[in-house]
């Protein structure tokens, strides 16, 4: 997807784009970039259209693409949910005249930019229409970014705003905010504004300004326990309570993290690489990497005991056996002694 952004920013605009994948942030960013580079602000109301192809037949969108732009040079047409490109069962009952689309693909309008946004992990490569579209379109896969791509993405976002960012600041940002692109974008933009005339983001700024996600706070809490830093672990827990986080939710996330550590440990023993683990567990590769780092501090027996301990605390919470806040605190103290 990043190569498409570079070309769009150079004003190299193509008549047809196919964006597919489950990382909705990347698809939305491409959409906004195209709007910015294809249309002037005063043209958007007249020359931008968006269709949901689960509700609208493709021929209506094609007709729009063949219509001359009004008060401008280009039309931008965004086509969401082109389910006819997949093997998935269509939710709506819209009939699509795909021969009409095939005819358009063979001779696209020079004054229209048509973007297919397919939020699916895979397309059905056996279908005639999929093959035809991939031959004619600029194709971008909106897939989950691995650690190296995440670091590159953070760096590029800061650089595009005229600000540099140190590598240790990037690493700290990932540790604190996690791999969610929507959250990372917000944090990078905030840091860019804070950097001001300094034009550089360092780790001190990140530590001071970046918001910790609940999941990352749980990871940090467990990391403190791993390194037998009980005071900091409890401080994180008390801070979460001050932020009105529910103890039962905190406990559920702790359980999820320990399950992930156990699964990563088991898969590693079977020879799986971290990318393979991420695919098998349907977890972000960066989270798998962090879990792998924590797994070496626990034996299988310890992890089994911890998961049972958390399950027992969860049962007590749901049956009113003890004050919820105290139950999680006791878990933290017991984990420190394990």
Beta strands, then each sheet from edge to edge (+ up, - down):
strand 1: 16-20
strand 2: 48-52
strand 3: 75-80
strand 4: 112-118
strand 5: 138-141
strand 6: 164-165
strand 7: 200-201
sheet 1: 2+ 3+ 4+ 1+ 5+
sheet 2: 6+ 7+
end
